[in-house]
């Protein structure tokens, strides 16, 4: 199997509801998000997809929706208070914003939506919270 990969860096905040340590507090990361794309066959040039397609679809989506924002779970008890002080920077998500859940959401929901016009699919996403800590979701 031949795959195409590209990563994109963003900065955003979150908190992990129910976490037993420091991650239960409001904080942020400089995330590095890796996208892995597959196709049933190479194009006539011999590519899975041009890397610019990943940039203009998935990376652009990250820039618009997650970069310099605060991800907050729709069930987080702090949501009403945070909406009072900083509604514009909040991204209310349907999952507790762990790296694992972010990766799964990007593969299952955002990938199909953003790549619908191309004969490729997002098969894996790796979300690095730090240089030492990451989570990967693969189909």
N, C-alpha and C positions, 0 to 999 in steps of 0.2 A: 504494500500500500504506500502511495506517495501522498504526503501531507504538506500543506502550506501553513506556516506559523508566522504570527506577528504579535508583538506585545505593544501595550500602550500604558503610559504612566498617568495617574490622576491622583489628586489629593481629595480626601473626603473624610467626614467624621461619622461616627456611629456610637452605639452602645449596645451591649449584648444583654438582653433581659434574662435574668436568672443566673448570670455568670457568678461564680463563687469568688472571683478575684477582681483585679483592677478593671477588667473590661466591662464591668457593670456600670462604670462611670462614663460620662460623656468624654470622648477622646477621638483622635483621628489618626490616619495613616497616610503615607505616601505609597499608594498601591501601585503595583505593577501587575497588569492583567494580560495574560497570554491567551491568544485565540488559536485554535488548531482547526483547520478547515480541510474537508475531504470532498472528493468528487468521484463519480463512477468512472470517469475517464479524463485524461488530460485534454486540454483544448488543442487547437491546430498548431499553436506555437510550442506546445509541450509543457503547459503549466496547469496546476490545479486551478488557480485563479491568479490574476495579477494582484500583487500585494496592495496596490492602490484601492482595490475593491474592499479589502478588509479595513483599510484606513477610512474610506468614505462612508462605510456602513457601520461597522461595529465600533471603531475608535471614535468616530464622530458622534455616535449615540452616547458613548461614555462621557465625552466632553459636554454634551448638551444636558444630560440627565443626572450624572453622578459627580462630575468634577466640581470641587469647591462647594459641595452641598453636604447636608447632614442626613444620612439614612436613618430612618426611624420606623420601627415595626408598627403597623396599624393597631396592634394590641398593647403597645407600650403605655404604661400608666402616665408617663411624662408627656405624652403627645399633646394633650390640651394646653398645658402650661407652656411648652415650647412653641406651639402655634401662636400663642399670645405675643411672644417676644421676637420670633424670627420665622414667620410663616414662609417668606420667600426662599429661604435657604433649605427648607425641609423637603425631603423626598420620602413620602409615606409609602412603605413597601409592604407586600403581603407575607413577609417572612422576617424572622428574627435575623438581623443583618450580620451573620457570621460569614467568614470567608467561604465556607462550604455552601451556605445557602445562596450567597451572591453568585458563585460559580454555577450552581444548578439553575438559577433563574436566568442567567445570561445564556446558557446552552438551550434550555427548554423553551423559554419565552422570547427572548430578544433575538437570538440567532435566527430562528425561522422567520420572524417578522422582518428583520433587516436584510436577509439574504434571499428573500422570496423571488427576486428577479434574476437570480443566478443559479446555474446548475451545480451548486455546491451546498454543503451543510456544515454547520459548526458542530464538531463532534466532541470537542473538549475545551475546557476553559480552566486555567490555573490562575488563582487569585493570590498574589503575594502581599501579605500585610507588612512584612519586613523582609529583609534579605534572608532571614533564618526561618521564617514561618509562612507556609502557604497551604492552600487546599486546592484540589483538582477535582472537577466533575467531568466524567466522560460518558458518552452514550454507549 
